[in-house]
Amino acid sequence: MTEAAVMCFQESKQLRSTGLVDEETFDALGAASSDARYSETRNLFRWVWNRYLAGQADTHRP
């Protein structure tokens, strides 16, 4: 695993701990390669972060 992939994996763990995304979101990525998984996770992280900054994220999940 590359250093970039490790960093992205750690960020995905942080995202899950916020409750902004769930395990199914990451399972649905289904990327075929390590590079693709890194890219998809990075893009998902950016999407969630931008929603959070815009106040559109549901941070009050039960």
CHARMM-style PDB file with segment names, atoms N, HN, CA, C and O in Angstrom:
ATOM      1  N   MET     1       0.858  -1.180   0.000  1.00  0.00      PROA
ATOM      2  CA  MET     1       0.000   0.000   0.000  1.00  0.00      PROA
ATOM      3  C   MET     1       0.898   1.235   0.000  1.00  0.00      PROA
ATOM      4  O   MET     1       1.855   1.321   0.769  1.00  0.00      PROA
ATOM      5  N   THR     2       0.582   2.170  -0.855  1.00  0.00      PROA
ATOM      6  HN  THR     2      -0.195   2.100  -1.480  1.00  0.00      PROA
ATOM      7  CA  THR     2       1.391   3.385  -0.940  1.00  0.00      PROA
ATOM      8  C   THR     2       1.111   4.302   0.245  1.00  0.00      PROA
ATOM      9  O   THR     2       0.106   4.153   0.940  1.00  0.00      PROA
ATOM     10  N   GLU     3       2.003   5.239   0.459  1.00  0.00      PROA
ATOM     11  HN  GLU     3       2.819   5.360  -0.106  1.00  0.00      PROA
ATOM     12  CA  GLU     3       1.814   6.208   1.543  1.00  0.00      PROA
ATOM     13  C   GLU     3       0.533   7.015   1.331  1.00  0.00      PROA
ATOM     14  O   GLU     3      -0.191   7.297   2.285  1.00  0.00      PROA
ATOM     15  N   ALA     4       0.259   7.383   0.085  1.00  0.00      PROA
ATOM     16  HN  ALA     4       0.848   7.154  -0.690  1.00  0.00      PROA
ATOM     17  CA  ALA     4      -0.963   8.143  -0.216  1.00  0.00      PROA
ATOM     18  C   ALA     4      -2.204   7.320   0.106  1.00  0.00      PROA
ATOM     19  O   ALA     4      -3.187   7.851   0.623  1.00  0.00      PROA
ATOM     20  N   ALA     5      -2.160   6.019  -0.200  1.00  0.00      PROA
ATOM     21  HN  ALA     5      -1.362   5.588  -0.620  1.00  0.00      PROA
ATOM     22  CA  ALA     5      -3.304   5.157   0.095  1.00  0.00      PROA
ATOM     23  C   ALA     5      -3.512   5.026   1.598  1.00  0.00      PROA
ATOM     24  O   ALA     5      -4.649   5.026   2.070  1.00  0.00      PROA
ATOM     25  N   VAL     6      -2.430   4.916   2.347  1.00  0.00      PROA
ATOM     26  HN  VAL     6      -1.506   4.916   1.963  1.00  0.00      PROA
ATOM     27  CA  VAL     6      -2.534   4.838   3.809  1.00  0.00      PROA
ATOM     28  C   VAL     6      -3.173   6.107   4.359  1.00  0.00      PROA
ATOM     29  O   VAL     6      -4.055   6.043   5.216  1.00  0.00      PROA
ATOM     30  N   MET     7      -2.729   7.255   3.866  1.00  0.00      PROA
ATOM     31  HN  MET     7      -2.012   7.306   3.171  1.00  0.00      PROA
ATOM     32  CA  MET     7      -3.302   8.523   4.324  1.00  0.00      PROA
ATOM     33  C   MET     7      -4.791   8.589   4.000  1.00  0.00      PROA
ATOM     34  O   MET     7      -5.588   9.034   4.826  1.00  0.00      PROA
ATOM     35  N   CYS     8      -5.165   8.151   2.811  1.00  0.00      PROA
ATOM     36  HN  CYS     8      -4.517   7.789   2.141  1.00  0.00      PROA
ATOM     37  CA  CYS     8      -6.561   8.190   2.400  1.00  0.00      PROA
ATOM     38  C   CYS     8      -7.390   7.235   3.260  1.00  0.00      PROA
ATOM     39  O   CYS     8      -8.514   7.563   3.639  1.00  0.00      PROA
ATOM     40  N   PHE     9      -6.841   6.052   3.571  1.00  0.00      PROA
ATOM     41  HN  PHE     9      -5.928   5.786   3.263  1.00  0.00      PROA
ATOM     42  CA  PHE     9      -7.536   5.099   4.425  1.00  0.00      PROA
ATOM     43  C   PHE     9      -7.754   5.694   5.810  1.00  0.00      PROA
ATOM     44  O   PHE     9      -8.837   5.551   6.379  1.00  0.00      PROA
ATOM     45  N   GLN    10      -6.751   6.352   6.355  1.00  0.00      PROA
ATOM     46  HN  GLN    10      -5.872   6.468   5.893  1.00  0.00      PROA
ATOM     47  CA  GLN    10      -6.891   6.975   7.665  1.00  0.00      PROA
ATOM     48  C   GLN    10      -7.960   8.062   7.635  1.00  0.00      PROA
ATOM     49  O   GLN    10      -8.728   8.209   8.586  1.00  0.00      PROA
ATOM     50  N   GLU    11      -8.010   8.821   6.547  1.00  0.00      PROA
ATOM     51  HN  GLU    11      -7.386   8.702   5.775  1.00  0.00      PROA
ATOM     52  CA  GLU    11      -9.040   9.846   6.417  1.00  0.00      PROA
ATOM     53  C   GLU    11     -10.421   9.218   6.329  1.00  0.00      PROA
ATOM     54  O   GLU    11     -11.382   9.759   6.875  1.00  0.00      PROA
ATOM     55  N   SER    12     -10.534   8.078   5.647  1.00  0.00      PROA
ATOM     56  HN  SER    12      -9.753   7.638   5.203  1.00  0.00      PROA
ATOM     57  CA  SER    12     -11.836   7.423   5.540  1.00  0.00      PROA
ATOM     58  C   SER    12     -12.303   6.936   6.905  1.00  0.00      PROA
ATOM     59  O   SER    12     -13.497   6.976   7.200  1.00  0.00      PROA
ATOM     60  N   LYS    13     -11.372   6.476   7.744  1.00  0.00      PROA
ATOM     61  HN  LYS    13     -10.401   6.443   7.505  1.00  0.00      PROA
ATOM     62  CA  LYS    13     -11.736   6.077   9.104  1.00  0.00      PROA
ATOM     63  C   LYS    13     -12.247   7.281   9.888  1.00  0.00      PROA
ATOM     64  O   LYS    13     -13.204   7.166  10.653  1.00  0.00      PROA
ATOM     65  N   GLN    14     -11.612   8.430   9.699  1.00  0.00      PROA
ATOM     66  HN  GLN    14     -10.835   8.523   9.078  1.00  0.00      PROA
ATOM     67  CA  GLN    14     -12.059   9.642  10.381  1.00  0.00      PROA
ATOM     68  C   GLN    14     -13.445  10.049   9.896  1.00  0.00      PROA
ATOM     69  O   GLN    14     -14.279  10.469  10.698  1.00  0.00      PROA
ATOM     70  N   LEU    15     -13.700   9.931   8.602  1.00  0.00      PROA
ATOM     71  HN  LEU    15     -13.022   9.590   7.950  1.00  0.00      PROA
ATOM     72  CA  LEU    15     -15.021  10.264   8.065  1.00  0.00      PROA
ATOM     73  C   LEU    15     -16.094   9.385   8.687  1.00  0.00      PROA
ATOM     74  O   LEU    15     -17.147   9.878   9.091  1.00  0.00      PROA
ATOM     75  N   ARG    16     -15.830   8.080   8.767  1.00  0.00      PROA
ATOM     76  HN  ARG    16     -14.974   7.680   8.439  1.00  0.00      PROA
ATOM     77  CA  ARG    16     -16.814   7.166   9.356  1.00  0.00      PROA
ATOM     78  C   ARG    16     -17.087   7.524  10.808  1.00  0.00      PROA
ATOM     79  O   ARG    16     -18.223   7.411  11.268  1.00  0.00      PROA
ATOM     80  N   SER    17     -16.074   7.950  11.530  1.00  0.00      PROA
ATOM     81  HN  SER    17     -15.151   8.042  11.157  1.00  0.00      PROA
ATOM     82  CA  SER    17     -16.259   8.262  12.954  1.00  0.00      PROA
ATOM     83  C   SER    17     -17.112   9.507  13.162  1.00  0.00      PROA
ATOM     84  O   SER    17     -17.653   9.699  14.251  1.00  0.00      PROA
ATOM     85  N   THR    18     -17.245  10.360  12.144  1.00  0.00      PROA
ATOM     86  HN  THR    18     -16.805  10.204  11.260  1.00  0.00      PROA
ATOM     87  CA  THR    18     -18.070  11.562  12.276  1.00  0.00      PROA
ATOM     88  C   THR    18     -19.548  11.264  12.100  1.00  0.00      PROA
ATOM     89  O   THR    18     -20.395  12.065  12.497  1.00  0.00      PROA
ATOM     90  N   GLY    19     -19.869  10.111  11.505  1.00  0.00      PROA
ATOM     91  HN  GLY    19     -19.181   9.460  11.183  1.00  0.00      PROA
ATOM     92  CA  GLY    19     -21.258   9.793  11.217  1.00  0.00      PROA
ATOM     93  C   GLY    19     -21.761  10.426   9.932  1.00  0.00      PROA
ATOM     94  O   GLY    19     -22.940  10.298   9.602  1.00  0.00      PROA
ATOM     95  N   LEU    20     -20.879  11.115   9.193  1.00  0.00      PROA
ATOM     96  HN  LEU    20     -19.921  11.219   9.460  1.00  0.00      PROA
ATOM     97  CA  LEU    20     -21.300  11.751   7.941  1.00  0.00      PROA
ATOM     98  C   LEU    20     -21.461  10.741   6.813  1.00  0.00      PROA
ATOM     99  O   LEU    20     -22.235  10.970   5.884  1.00  0.00      PROA
ATOM    100  N   VAL    21     -20.749   9.642   6.883  1.00  0.00      PROA
ATOM    101  HN  VAL    21     -20.120   9.456   7.638  1.00  0.00      PROA
ATOM    102  CA  VAL    21     -20.886   8.561   5.909  1.00  0.00      PROA
ATOM    103  C   VAL    21     -20.913   7.253   6.678  1.00  0.00      PROA
ATOM    104  O   VAL    21     -20.484   7.201   7.831  1.00  0.00      PROA
ATOM    105  N   ASP    22     -21.412   6.196   6.051  1.00  0.00      PROA
ATOM    106  HN  ASP    22     -21.760   6.238   5.115  1.00  0.00      PROA
ATOM    107  CA  ASP    22     -21.476   4.907   6.729  1.00  0.00      PROA
ATOM    108  C   ASP    22     -20.660   3.859   5.977  1.00  0.00      PROA
ATOM    109  O   ASP    22     -20.126   4.122   4.900  1.00  0.00      PROA
ATOM    110  N   GLU    23     -20.575   2.682   6.558  1.00  0.00      PROA
ATOM    111  HN  GLU    23     -21.009   2.468   7.433  1.00  0.00      PROA
ATOM    112  CA  GLU    23     -19.765   1.607   5.986  1.00  0.00      PROA
ATOM    113  C   GLU    23     -20.233   1.235   4.585  1.00  0.00      PROA
ATOM    114  O   GLU    23     -19.415   0.937   3.714  1.00  0.00      PROA
ATOM    115  N   GLU    24     -21.551   1.252   4.364  1.00  0.00      PROA
ATOM    116  HN  GLU    24     -22.215   1.495   5.071  1.00  0.00      PROA
ATOM    117  CA  GLU    24     -22.079   0.885   3.055  1.00  0.00      PROA
ATOM    118  C   GLU    24     -21.572   1.831   1.965  1.00  0.00      PROA
ATOM    119  O   GLU    24     -21.376   1.415   0.823  1.00  0.00      PROA
ATOM    120  N   THR    25     -21.362   3.085   2.313  1.00  0.00      PROA
ATOM    121  HN  THR    25     -21.521   3.422   3.241  1.00  0.00      PROA
ATOM    122  CA  THR    25     -20.848   4.050   1.339  1.00  0.00      PROA
ATOM    123  C   THR    25     -19.488   3.604   0.831  1.00  0.00      PROA
ATOM    124  O   THR    25     -19.225   3.675  -0.370  1.00  0.00      PROA
ATOM    125  N   PHE    26     -18.628   3.150   1.714  1.00  0.00      PROA
ATOM    126  HN  PHE    26     -18.841   3.092   2.689  1.00  0.00      PROA
ATOM    127  CA  PHE    26     -17.294   2.721   1.315  1.00  0.00      PROA
ATOM    128  C   PHE    26     -17.336   1.377   0.600  1.00  0.00      PROA
ATOM    129  O   PHE    26     -16.567   1.152  -0.334  1.00  0.00      PROA
ATOM    130  N   ASP    27     -18.229   0.475   1.027  1.00  0.00      PROA
ATOM    131  HN  ASP    27     -18.854   0.657   1.786  1.00  0.00      PROA
ATOM    132  CA  ASP    27     -18.357  -0.809   0.348  1.00  0.00      PROA
ATOM    133  C   ASP    27     -18.830  -0.628  -1.086  1.00  0.00      PROA
ATOM    134  O   ASP    27     -18.457  -1.404  -1.965  1.00  0.00      PROA
ATOM    135  N   ALA    28     -19.639   0.381  -1.326  1.00  0.00      PROA
ATOM    136  HN  ALA    28     -19.942   1.012  -0.611  1.00  0.00      PROA
ATOM    137  CA  ALA    28     -20.208   0.603  -2.657  1.00  0.00      PROA
ATOM    138  C   ALA    28     -19.185   1.118  -3.654  1.00  0.00      PROA
ATOM    139  O   ALA    28     -19.438   1.090  -4.859  1.00  0.00      PROA
ATOM    140  N   LEU    29     -18.045   1.583  -3.187  1.00  0.00      PROA
ATOM    141  HN  LEU    29     -17.840   1.606  -2.208  1.00  0.00      PROA
ATOM    142  CA  LEU    29     -17.046   2.109  -4.116  1.00  0.00      PROA
ATOM    143  C   LEU    29     -16.592   1.031  -5.098  1.00  0.00      PROA
ATOM    144  O   LEU    29     -16.514   1.282  -6.300  1.00  0.00      PROA
ATOM    145  N   GLY    30     -16.299  -0.149  -4.602  1.00  0.00      PROA
ATOM    146  HN  GLY    30     -16.363  -0.353  -3.625  1.00  0.00      PROA
ATOM    147  CA  GLY    30     -15.963  -1.290  -5.437  1.00  0.00      PROA
ATOM    148  C   GLY    30     -14.912  -1.047  -6.511  1.00  0.00      PROA
ATOM    149  O   GLY    30     -15.022  -1.585  -7.612  1.00  0.00      PROA
ATOM    150  N   ALA    31     -13.923  -0.267  -6.216  1.00  0.00      PROA
ATOM    151  HN  ALA    31     -13.834   0.170  -5.321  1.00  0.00      PROA
ATOM    152  CA  ALA    31     -12.894   0.045  -7.210  1.00  0.00      PROA
ATOM    153  C   ALA    31     -12.053  -1.192  -7.520  1.00  0.00      PROA
ATOM    154  O   ALA    31     -11.832  -2.042  -6.657  1.00  0.00      PROA
ATOM    155  N   ALA    32     -11.594  -1.274  -8.754  1.00  0.00      PROA
ATOM    156  HN  ALA    32     -11.774  -0.583  -9.455  1.00  0.00      PROA
ATOM    157  CA  ALA    32     -10.893  -2.467  -9.222  1.00  0.00      PROA
ATOM    158  C   ALA    32      -9.412  -2.513  -8.851  1.00  0.00      PROA
ATOM    159  O   ALA    32      -8.814  -3.589  -8.852  1.00  0.00      PROA
ATOM    160  N   SER    33      -8.816  -1.377  -8.536  1.00  0.00      PROA
ATOM    161  HN  SER    33      -9.302  -0.503  -8.535  1.00  0.00      PROA
ATOM    162  CA  SER    33      -7.385  -1.364  -8.239  1.00  0.00      PROA
ATOM    163  C   SER    33      -7.100  -0.475  -7.038  1.00  0.00      PROA
ATOM    164  O   SER    33      -7.958   0.286  -6.590  1.00  0.00      PROA
ATOM    165  N   SER    34      -5.887  -0.585  -6.530  1.00  0.00      PROA
ATOM    166  HN  SER    34      -5.190  -1.202  -6.894  1.00  0.00      PROA
ATOM    167  CA  SER    34      -5.480   0.233  -5.392  1.00  0.00      PROA
ATOM    168  C   SER    34      -5.524   1.717  -5.740  1.00  0.00      PROA
ATOM    169  O   SER    34      -5.984   2.535  -4.943  1.00  0.00      PROA
ATOM    170  N   ASP    35      -5.047   2.057  -6.927  1.00  0.00      PROA
ATOM    171  HN  ASP    35      -4.673   1.392  -7.574  1.00  0.00      PROA
ATOM    172  CA  ASP    35      -5.073   3.463  -7.348  1.00  0.00      PROA
ATOM    173  C   ASP    35      -6.500   3.980  -7.469  1.00  0.00      PROA
ATOM    174  O   ASP    35      -6.791   5.111  -7.079  1.00  0.00      PROA
ATOM    175  N   ALA    36      -7.383   3.157  -8.005  1.00  0.00      PROA
ATOM    176  HN  ALA    36      -7.146   2.239  -8.322  1.00  0.00      PROA
ATOM    177  CA  ALA    36      -8.782   3.566  -8.158  1.00  0.00      PROA
ATOM    178  C   ALA    36      -9.449   3.722  -6.795  1.00  0.00      PROA
ATOM    179  O   ALA    36     -10.222   4.658  -6.590  1.00  0.00      PROA
ATOM    180  N   ARG    37      -9.158   2.808  -5.855  1.00  0.00      PROA
ATOM    181  HN  ARG    37      -8.530   2.047  -6.021  1.00  0.00      PROA
ATOM    182  CA  ARG    37      -9.720   2.927  -4.501  1.00  0.00      PROA
ATOM    183  C   ARG    37      -9.252   4.210  -3.841  1.00  0.00      PROA
ATOM    184  O   ARG    37     -10.036   4.907  -3.196  1.00  0.00      PROA
ATOM    185  N   TYR    38      -7.963   4.524  -4.004  1.00  0.00      PROA
ATOM    186  HN  TYR    38      -7.326   3.958  -4.528  1.00  0.00      PROA
ATOM    187  CA  TYR    38      -7.435   5.765  -3.445  1.00  0.00      PROA
ATOM    188  C   TYR    38      -8.174   6.963  -4.034  1.00  0.00      PROA
ATOM    189  O   TYR    38      -8.612   7.855  -3.307  1.00  0.00      PROA
ATOM    190  N   SER    39      -8.305   6.971  -5.345  1.00  0.00      PROA
ATOM    191  HN  SER    39      -7.950   6.246  -5.935  1.00  0.00      PROA
ATOM    192  CA  SER    39      -8.952   8.087  -6.031  1.00  0.00      PROA
ATOM    193  C   SER    39     -10.409   8.243  -5.597  1.00  0.00      PROA
ATOM    194  O   SER    39     -10.862   9.354  -5.323  1.00  0.00      PROA
ATOM    195  N   GLU    40     -11.140   7.130  -5.536  1.00  0.00      PROA
ATOM    196  HN  GLU    40     -10.772   6.228  -5.758  1.00  0.00      PROA
ATOM    197  CA  GLU    40     -12.549   7.183  -5.143  1.00  0.00      PROA
ATOM    198  C   GLU    40     -12.711   7.633  -3.692  1.00  0.00      PROA
ATOM    199  O   GLU    40     -13.607   8.418  -3.380  1.00  0.00      PROA
ATOM    200  N   THR    41     -11.845   7.138  -2.805  1.00  0.00      PROA
ATOM    201  HN  THR    41     -11.118   6.500  -3.058  1.00  0.00      PROA
ATOM    202  CA  THR    41     -11.925   7.539  -1.401  1.00  0.00      PROA
ATOM    203  C   THR    41     -11.582   9.010  -1.246  1.00  0.00      PROA
ATOM    204  O   THR    41     -12.229   9.721  -0.477  1.00  0.00      PROA
ATOM    205  N   ARG    42     -10.572   9.472  -1.968  1.00  0.00      PROA
ATOM    206  HN  ARG    42     -10.046   8.894  -2.592  1.00  0.00      PROA
ATOM    207  CA  ARG    42     -10.206  10.891  -1.941  1.00  0.00      PROA
ATOM    208  C   ARG    42     -11.363  11.759  -2.423  1.00  0.00      PROA
ATOM    209  O   ARG    42     -11.683  12.774  -1.805  1.00  0.00      PROA
ATOM    210  N   ASN    43     -11.988  11.360  -3.524  1.00  0.00      PROA
ATOM    211  HN  ASN    43     -11.728  10.536  -4.026  1.00  0.00      PROA
ATOM    212  CA  ASN    43     -13.117  12.125  -4.052  1.00  0.00      PROA
ATOM    213  C   ASN    43     -14.293  12.134  -3.084  1.00  0.00      PROA
ATOM    214  O   ASN    43     -14.956  13.158  -2.917  1.00  0.00      PROA
ATOM    215  N   LEU    44     -14.552  10.992  -2.445  1.00  0.00      PROA
ATOM    216  HN  LEU    44     -14.014  10.161  -2.581  1.00  0.00      PROA
ATOM    217  CA  LEU    44     -15.634  10.926  -1.466  1.00  0.00      PROA
ATOM    218  C   LEU    44     -15.326  11.826  -0.275  1.00  0.00      PROA
ATOM    219  O   LEU    44     -16.206  12.536   0.212  1.00  0.00      PROA
ATOM    220  N   PHE    45     -14.088  11.799   0.190  1.00  0.00      PROA
ATOM    221  HN  PHE    45     -13.374  11.223  -0.206  1.00  0.00      PROA
ATOM    222  CA  PHE    45     -13.692  12.652   1.309  1.00  0.00      PROA
ATOM    223  C   PHE    45     -13.920  14.119   0.962  1.00  0.00      PROA
ATOM    224  O   PHE    45     -14.461  14.877   1.767  1.00  0.00      PROA
ATOM    225  N   ARG    46     -13.506  14.512  -0.233  1.00  0.00      PROA
ATOM    226  HN  ARG    46     -13.066  13.896  -0.886  1.00  0.00      PROA
ATOM    227  CA  ARG    46     -13.700  15.905  -0.650  1.00  0.00      PROA
ATOM    228  C   ARG    46     -15.179  16.265  -0.733  1.00  0.00      PROA
ATOM    229  O   ARG    46     -15.571  17.358  -0.325  1.00  0.00      PROA
ATOM    230  N   TRP    47     -16.006  15.358  -1.259  1.00  0.00      PROA
ATOM    231  HN  TRP    47     -15.687  14.470  -1.591  1.00  0.00      PROA
ATOM    232  CA  TRP    47     -17.443  15.603  -1.390  1.00  0.00      PROA
ATOM    233  C   TRP    47     -18.080  15.799  -0.010  1.00  0.00      PROA
ATOM    234  O   TRP    47     -18.835  16.749   0.201  1.00  0.00      PROA
ATOM    235  N   VAL    48     -17.770  14.893   0.928  1.00  0.00      PROA
ATOM    236  HN  VAL    48     -17.157  14.121   0.757  1.00  0.00      PROA
ATOM    237  CA  VAL    48     -18.337  14.995   2.277  1.00  0.00      PROA
ATOM    238  C   VAL    48     -17.846  16.265   2.954  1.00  0.00      PROA
ATOM    239  O   VAL    48     -18.632  16.977   3.580  1.00  0.00      PROA
ATOM    240  N   TRP    49     -16.566  16.555   2.836  1.00  0.00      PROA
ATOM    241  HN  TRP    49     -15.928  15.976   2.328  1.00  0.00      PROA
ATOM    242  CA  TRP    49     -16.008  17.749   3.475  1.00  0.00      PROA
ATOM    243  C   TRP    49     -16.667  19.014   2.941  1.00  0.00      PROA
ATOM    244  O   TRP    49     -16.999  19.911   3.716  1.00  0.00      PROA
ATOM    245  N   ASN    50     -16.859  19.096   1.634  1.00  0.00      PROA
ATOM    246  HN  ASN    50     -16.590  18.367   1.005  1.00  0.00      PROA
ATOM    247  CA  ASN    50     -17.514  20.263   1.039  1.00  0.00      PROA
ATOM    248  C   ASN    50     -18.962  20.388   1.496  1.00  0.00      PROA
ATOM    249  O   ASN    50     -19.437  21.497   1.740  1.00  0.00      PROA
ATOM    250  N   ARG    51     -19.676  19.256   1.616  1.00  0.00      PROA
ATOM    251  HN  ARG    51     -19.290  18.355   1.418  1.00  0.00      PROA
ATOM    252  CA  ARG    51     -21.058  19.286   2.137  1.00  0.00      PROA
ATOM    253  C   ARG    51     -21.059  19.771   3.584  1.00  0.00      PROA
ATOM    254  O   ARG    51     -21.910  20.566   3.982  1.00  0.00      PROA
ATOM    255  N   TYR    52     -20.098  19.283   4.362  1.00  0.00      PROA
ATOM    256  HN  TYR    52     -19.407  18.637   4.038  1.00  0.00      PROA
ATOM    257  CA  TYR    52     -20.003  19.685   5.766  1.00  0.00      PROA
ATOM    258  C   TYR    52     -19.759  21.188   5.871  1.00  0.00      PROA
ATOM    259  O   TYR    52     -20.414  21.868   6.660  1.00  0.00      PROA
ATOM    260  N   LEU    53     -18.831  21.703   5.087  1.00  0.00      PROA
ATOM    261  HN  LEU    53     -18.299  21.150   4.446  1.00  0.00      PROA
ATOM    262  CA  LEU    53     -18.526  23.134   5.119  1.00  0.00      PROA
ATOM    263  C   LEU    53     -19.712  23.975   4.663  1.00  0.00      PROA
ATOM    264  O   LEU    53     -19.905  25.093   5.142  1.00  0.00      PROA
ATOM    265  N   ALA    54     -20.501  23.444   3.744  1.00  0.00      PROA
ATOM    266  HN  ALA    54     -20.344  22.536   3.355  1.00  0.00      PROA
ATOM    267  CA  ALA    54     -21.663  24.173   3.231  1.00  0.00      PROA
ATOM    268  C   ALA    54     -22.870  24.041   4.152  1.00  0.00      PROA
ATOM    269  O   ALA    54     -23.918  24.631   3.893  1.00  0.00      PROA
ATOM    270  N   GLY    55     -22.723  23.261   5.234  1.00  0.00      PROA
ATOM    271  HN  GLY    55     -21.871  22.781   5.443  1.00  0.00      PROA
ATOM    272  CA  GLY    55     -23.822  23.081   6.176  1.00  0.00      PROA
ATOM    273  C   GLY    55     -24.899  22.143   5.680  1.00  0.00      PROA
ATOM    274  O   GLY    55     -26.021  22.170   6.187  1.00  0.00      PROA
ATOM    275  N   GLN    56     -24.579  21.303   4.688  1.00  0.00      PROA
ATOM    276  HN  GLN    56     -23.668  21.281   4.277  1.00  0.00      PROA
ATOM    277  CA  GLN    56     -25.563  20.397   4.118  1.00  0.00      PROA
ATOM    278  C   GLN    56     -25.476  18.988   4.682  1.00  0.00      PROA
ATOM    279  O   GLN    56     -26.317  18.148   4.358  1.00  0.00      PROA
ATOM    280  N   ALA    57     -24.497  18.711   5.505  1.00  0.00      PROA
ATOM    281  HN  ALA    57     -23.814  19.393   5.768  1.00  0.00      PROA
ATOM    282  CA  ALA    57     -24.331  17.365   6.041  1.00  0.00      PROA
ATOM    283  C   ALA    57     -25.265  17.147   7.216  1.00  0.00      PROA
ATOM    284  O   ALA    57     -25.481  18.045   8.030  1.00  0.00      PROA
ATOM    285  N   ASP    58     -25.820  15.939   7.295  1.00  0.00      PROA
ATOM    286  HN  ASP    58     -25.644  15.210   6.634  1.00  0.00      PROA
ATOM    287  CA  ASP    58     -26.685  15.570   8.407  1.00  0.00      PROA
ATOM    288  C   ASP    58     -25.804  15.081   9.548  1.00  0.00      PROA
ATOM    289  O   ASP    58     -25.406  13.916   9.576  1.00  0.00      PROA
ATOM    290  N   THR    59     -25.502  15.960  10.479  1.00  0.00      PROA
ATOM    291  HN  THR    59     -25.825  16.906  10.457  1.00  0.00      PROA
ATOM    292  CA  THR    59     -24.623  15.590  11.596  1.00  0.00      PROA
ATOM    293  C   THR    59     -25.408  15.135  12.814  1.00  0.00      PROA
ATOM    294  O   THR    59     -24.820  14.892  13.868  1.00  0.00      PROA
ATOM    295  N   HSD    60     -26.713  15.015  12.691  1.00  0.00      PROA
ATOM    296  HN  HSD    60     -27.190  15.213  11.834  1.00  0.00      PROA
ATOM    297  CA  HSD    60     -27.561  14.609  13.821  1.00  0.00      PROA
ATOM    298  C   HSD    60     -28.235  13.285  13.538  1.00  0.00      PROA
ATOM    299  O   HSD    60     -29.445  13.148  13.723  1.00  0.00      PROA
ATOM    300  N   ARG    61     -27.463  12.307  13.091  1.00  0.00      PROA
ATOM    301  HN  ARG    61     -26.480  12.418  12.941  1.00  0.00      PROA
ATOM    302  CA  ARG    61     -28.014  10.987  12.796  1.00  0.00      PROA
ATOM    303  C   ARG    61     -28.260  10.240  14.090  1.00  0.00      PROA
ATOM    304  O   ARG    61     -27.484  10.372  15.037  1.00  0.00      PROA
ATOM    305  N   PRO    62     -29.330   9.454  14.148  1.00  0.00      PROA
ATOM    306  CA  PRO    62     -29.600   8.658  15.367  1.00  0.00      PROA
ATOM    307  C   PRO    62     -28.620   7.528  15.539  1.00  0.00      PROA
ATOM    308  OT1 PRO    62     -28.712   6.773  16.508  1.00  0.00      PROA
TER     309      PRO     62
END
